[in-house]
Amino acid sequence: MKAKKLLSLGLAGTMAAALLAGCTSGAPSSSAAASGDTATSEATAATTTAAGKVYYLNFKPEQDEQWQALAKVYTEQTGVPVTVVTAASGEYETTLMSEMAKSDAPTLFQVNGPIGLANWKDYCYDLTGSDIVGQLTSDTYALKDGDATLGIGYVIESYGLIANKTLLEKAGYTVDDIKSFEDLKKVAEDITARKDELGFAAFSSAGMDASSDWRYKTHLANLPIYFEYQEDGITSTDAIKGTYLDNYKAIFDLYINNSTCAPTELAGKTADDSRNEFLAGEAAFYQNGSWEYVNLTGENGFTDDDLAMIPIYIGVGDEANQGLCTGTENYWCVNKEASEEDIQATLDFINWCVTSEEGTTAMANEMGFVIPFKGAAESTNLFVKQDQEMTAAGKVPVSWNFTTMPSENWKNGLGSALTAYAAGTGTWDGVVTAFVDGWATEAALNAA
């Protein structure tokens, strides 16, 4: 049965593979992940008395170290062996397919939403009635197929423009001066005009290599999709119209023309390059998410007083009341092909993660997550707090609609078109074609 299912997934690889890759994961957090391998650790008690074991294939390289530590704590407390394998950035779906073909396959893995679930639902244990489902604060975080609950959203995150407030003040501005795309454009272009005098650029590099391009072909592309869906009153489509692609062009142009480097250099710029430029004070703005908080703060990093996250404005909608891009594409799934003992061990482990003091503290503080469970600890993450403050003030979060993108192949086509456009070897018409025509093509393949 397993071989037949994996063969089917393999045949569909270019059509609907790797929707997870590179959407909320930043640069790999270990040298193994950076080289394209996996980072592996097994936490095993000296004497194991409990039945079953857990093998978690983790999607988020930036939290590898924290998951390894939490797995070790759980094993020390329970005697249950927990293996955490972290896929390299951009390689999750490929790694998942490879690992699922093994006799000792992951017992816990993740999908990004309904489209990702369609590829893996035959492997997903029905979580209906399980303890972890009962811990959810809302059933909107339960990923369903009919009446069956096949996935559990375990983290809510936000992304936007991270601002260095100290540099902005040096340029004569504060984050309160930026309430719209026109405000952002004014500030960015003024910084560029005085770049030599100020000693920094407006934006860190919009890197378009595989470790970084997800910020633009996925996260930035979410904005025109969101506003089109809002206007049309829909939540998905097989035929995107591209209503707001001129606005997508405007924000992308702003990034690449007011950056630490020339647009022609972006093809080789990495996620590490962009982060390190921001850390070094070479840029005032850095597009990324709440998951980057740990990487930007702490020893030799920024303090909370230095930073703020503001919405990504593209000149559409009620910008005065726009919030951060907030949502989830991270759903835990339990492998129903595992043994009964391993399934139970896995259910116990994830329930412990979201109910125990050790688990909730690690997820809130060490990983910077907001977890949608009743026993959640309050996050100390500055960007999480700012999202909550904006929402409480009536700002409307921009929902994550990139989970409706038809395939990884579509994203790769868009990324290639954006890279060519930035380099001057392609046109914006090529980006529009990749966005609109590519969407229709991939949606038709999905339906075939």
Secondary structure as UniProt FT lines:
FT   HELIX           2..11
FT   HELIX           13..16
FT   TURN            19..22
FT   HELIX           31..34
FT   TURN            35..36
FT   STRAND          39..43
FT   STRAND          54..58
FT   HELIX           61..63
FT   HELIX           64..78
FT   STRAND          82..86
FT   TURN            89..90
FT   HELIX           92..100
FT   TURN            103..104
FT   STRAND          108..111
FT   HELIX           114..120
FT   HELIX           121..123
FT   TURN            128..129
FT   HELIX           131..135
FT   HELIX           139..141
FT   STRAND          142..145
FT   TURN            146..147
FT   STRAND          148..153
FT   STRAND          156..164
FT   HELIX           165..170
FT   TURN            171..172
FT   HELIX           175..177
FT   HELIX           181..193
FT   HELIX           195..198
FT   STRAND          201..203
FT   TURN            210..213
FT   HELIX           215..220
FT   HELIX           222..232
FT   TURN            243..244
FT   HELIX           245..257
FT   HELIX           263..268
FT   HELIX           271..279
FT   TURN            280..281
FT   STRAND          283..289
FT   HELIX           290..292
FT   HELIX           293..296
FT   TURN            299..300
FT   HELIX           304..306
FT   STRAND          307..310
FT   HELIX           319..321
FT   STRAND          322..327
FT   STRAND          331..335
FT   TURN            336..337
FT   HELIX           340..355
FT   HELIX           357..361
FT   HELIX           362..366
FT   TURN            374..375
FT   HELIX           382..392
FT   TURN            393..394
FT   STRAND          396..398
FT   HELIX           402..404
FT   HELIX           408..423
FT   HELIX           428..432
FT   HELIX           433..437
FT   HELIX           438..447
//
